[in-house]
Amino acid sequence: MFIKALRWEECVAFLSRHRVGRLAASKDNWAYIVPIHYAFVDDRFYSFSLAGQKIEWMRENPRVCIEVDEFSEHRCWESVVARGLYQELPDNDQWHDERMRAWGLLQKHNDWWEPGALKPRPEEREIRSDTIFFRVTVQDLTGRKALGDQWRAGAP
């Protein structure tokens, strides 16, 4: 197996081709990671969520991480990790254009609202239904690609 580091441009192209990743937030020396649907444009992830632990933690510590990966045959895989800053896009005049941009990018796919709009519904908890659009502006990108068995066969 051969593993190569990806250049910034390769990481951006990879993130632009995908729509699902894992967002990690941290608080009080604990990590919390959840799947998200996203759109990636201009070094920014756009996504949304309902209020909950993820949003609470990101409000307290806006430094987050998003990981996206892809596995294929013959031990080949690709993975990109983006570190960046969380920013809510509130429903007000100041953020209207950016919020509409997020909505426009996300709604291009019919399942864009999953899993952000689905929450467990335990009877003892009250669930808020406010939609929170947000972006993560990338500060750092790293990526790796494993060529697996293709490398031995001389394939590029």
Secondary structure, 3 states (H helix, E strand, C coil): CCEEECCHHHHHHHHHHCCEEEEEEEECCEEEEEEEECEEECCEEEEEEECCHHHHHHHHCCEEEEEEEEEECCCEEEEEEEEEEEEECCCCCCCHHHHHHHHHHHCCCCCCCCCCCCCCCCCCCCCCCCEEEEEEEEEEEEEEEECHHHHHCCCC
